[in-house]
Amino acid sequence: CNIDSSHMTPEIWRKLALKVNELLADPEVKGVVITHGTDTMAEGAFFLELTVTSKKPVVFVGAMRNASDLSPDGPANIMNAVIQVCSPESAGWGVTVSLNNYINSAWYVKKTESTNPQTFVSGPHGYLGYVLMGKVQRNNDQPRVLKFPIPDKLPRVIPLSTFAGDDGSLIRCAIAEGAKGLVIEGVGSGNVNPDVAGAIKEALSKKIPVIITTRVEWGGVVPAYGDVGGGEYLQKMGAVLGGQIDTFKAHLLLMLAVAQNDFSVEKLKTYFVYDID
């Protein structure tokens, strides 16, 4: 597949995960390096983190500068990715996003700069490691392991971001369109206004699972506010708080979870446990 990463879809990632699992089943294959556009690289890496069953390294790599620039970063990034795959220091890291020498876990990596090569970071969670002079320096272990069987078809899960003055109509539209799950990006530690809370209640009454995330870059969602629309209020109503998983990764996790035959909201809650570093 050779497309701009802004055109990427979960279905393409589903097919990619199947192919990577097939390749890694070969004992002669040590690992896989995937070249991917940076716009949706963090999401693609996370989808494979949830669906690749092998413990062999899978490294997502790309470039922020094109080949015509004065100092393109792509060749060095690909070389470092191969070094990472071949290094024993990389054992047990799962799927990573590795650019500009830094190695990030797929769980927490985010693209934070639109043009700067030092764009992928993991915030307070820290980098897994660093590639220097042809060697991998190991700083941290993989934060979590969670795997799902790859479904034949992915259900429609819709992420929506709330805003000042939101009346909940977009949530009601998603319900009417047949969404099988919703991810609602709130403010602060996972809060929404009363109108949005009412729309979430409607979704829950129709047995549509709802994950609450936050627009805030780091810190995650906690049940800190008990008033109408607060995180605690939403949790008591039946919504699942997203912990430290961001909106777009929660979208993919919920999609894979809902697709499972043994799906339940109680099981869903265990996937979004808040991790305290």
N, C-alpha and C positions, 0 to 999 in steps of 0.2 A: 504494500500500500504506500503510495507516494502522494500525500496531500498536505496542504497547509494545516497545521495543528488546530487552527481556529475552526476547521471544518470537521474535526474529529467527532466520533460518536461512540457511545458505550458499546454498540454492536460491533464496531471495528475492534475495540479493545477485547470484547468477548472472543472474537476470532483469533486475535493475537495471543490471548492467554492459552487457547487450545493449541496453537502452533508452538508456543514456548514450552508447554508441558510435553508435547511430542518430542521436541528437540532435546530437552533435558533428560528424557528417559534413556537416551543413548549414552552408554557408559564412556564413550570416547569424547563426549562433550563436557567441557569443564564449567561452562557458564555461557551466558548470552549477553551481548551488548546490543541495545536497541537505540537506533538514532530516531529522534522524535522532536518535532517542533516544540519550542519552550512555552508557547501560550497555554497549552493544556497538559504539559508534561507531568506536572505534579499529580493530576487526576489519573492519567494513564498509568503512572507508576503505582498509584494506590490500588487501582482496579486489579493490576497483576499481583500486587502484594496479597490481595484477598483471594486470588484464584490460582496462583502458581503453587503447585504442591511440592516441588523439589526444593531441597535445601541448598542447591547450587546457586551461586550469585547471578543476579539479573541486574544489569546496570543500564539505566536510561541516561542518554547523553545527547547533547545538541550543541548549538552555538548561538551566541548573541550578536556576533559580527559575521558578515557574509565573506565569501572567499575573495571578493574584490577589495575588501578593506585593507588598510595598511598593515594591520596586525590581526588577522583572523584567528579566532580562538578554537574553531572546530577541530583542526588536526591534533592539537595538544589534548583537547578534551577526549577525543576518541582513543588516543594513545594511553591516557591515564585510565580510561575505562577498561582497556584490555589489561593493563598492569593490575588493576583492582581485581578483575576476574581471576587472574593467575596467582594472586597473593594469598598465602595462608592467613594473613591478618584480616582478610575479609570474611572469614567463615561466620556463618550464622547471622548475617546482616539482612537477609531477605532481599527485597527489591529496593534499589537505591536510585537517587537522582544525583549524578556526579558531574559537576561542572566547575571550571575555574579552580581545580585542585581539591575543592571541598566535597565531602561525601555526606549526603543527607538521607535519612530514613524516609521512605515513602509515607510513613504515618503523619509526619508533621511538616514536611517540606512545603514551602510556599515561594512563589515567584513574587518578588517585592519591588523590582525595578523594571521599567518597560524597555530600557536600552542598555543599562549597565551590565557588563559581564558578571559582576558579583551580585547576581539577582536572586539565586536560590539560597534560602536560609531556613533554619529550624528554630529560630528564636530562643526562648529559655530552655528548650529541650536539648540544644547543642548539636554539633555535628557528630556523625559517627566516626569520621576520620578525615585524613588529609593525605594527598599524594605529593610526595616531595622527592626529587632526584631519583625517580624510578622505583620508589618504595612507598608502601602504605603505612601510615601511622594510625594506629587504632586508639580512639578516644573513648568511645561508648559502645555498648551492646545494643542490639535491636530492641526497641522499647516494648513491642507487643507481637504476638502471633495470633492471627485469626484467619481461618480458611473456610471457603465455601465451595461446594461443588459447582461447576460451571453449568448454568441452566441452558436449555435449548432456546428459551426466549426470555428476554428481559422485560419486566413489567414497567408500566409508565409511572414514574415517580417524578413529582414536580417540585423544584426548589423555588421559593419566593422570598423576597426580602421586604420586610415591613419598613415603613417610613412615617414621618410626622403627618398626621391627618389621614392615615390609612383607614378605610372603612370596612376592610375585610372582603370587598367584592372580588378581588383576584383569587382569594381562597375559595370562595363560593363558585367562581367560574371553573377552577380546577376540579372541584367536586363534580360539577355538572358535566365536565369533559371526561369523567371516568378515571381520574387519578387513583392509582392503587396505593399511593403513599404520598406524604407531603413533608418537605423540609422547610420550616419557617425560620428565616434569619431575623432574630430580634435585635434589640439594642442592649447595651450594657451586659449584664451577666445572664441575659436570656429573657428579656421582658418585652411585652407588647401592650398596646392600648386596649381598653375594654371592647371596642368594636372587633378588633382582630381576635381577641380572646373568644368572643361569641362565635366567630366564624370557625375557629379551631374546634370549639365545642360541637358545632354542627358536623364537622368532619369526623370527629371521634364517635359521635352518635351513629354514624354510618359505617363504623368499624374500619375507618381509614386511619392507619397509623400515622402519627405526627411526631417528627423530631424537631426539637427547638435548638437552634444554633445562635451564634452572635456575629454581628458585623465587626466586633472588636477583634483586632488581629491576634492577640494572645490573652490567655487567662481563662478562656472557656466559659461554659455555662454552669451555674450553680443555683440551687434553690434559695437565693438570698432574699428575694422580695415576696411577701405574702399577700399583697393587695391584688386587686383585680388585674390580671394580665402579667403579674410577676412570675418569676421562675417557679417559686414554690406553689403558687396558685395553679399554674399550668400543669405541673407535675401531679398535683392532687386530682386534677381534672382527667388525667390519663395520658397526657403527652409525655414523651420520653425526652429527657434533657440530653443534649449532644455531647456533654463533657468538653474535652479539648479537641474534638474533631471538627474541622471547619465545614462550612455549608456544602461545598462542592464534593468533598469526600463523603460527607454524611449522605448525600444524594446517591452515591454509588453503593455505599454500604447498605442503605435501606433497600435499594433496588435488588441487590443480591439476596438480602435477607427475606424479602417478601416472596421471591421466586422459589424459596425452599418449601418442600411439602410439609415440613414440620414447623413452619413459621408460627410464632406466637409473640405477643407483645411482651410477655414476661421474659422470653428468651432475648428479645430485642434489647431490653434494658441492660442485659449483661454485656452487650457489645459496646455500649456507650458509657461504661463506668469511668468516672472522673479519675484520671491519674494525677497524683501529686508527685512532682519530680523532687 
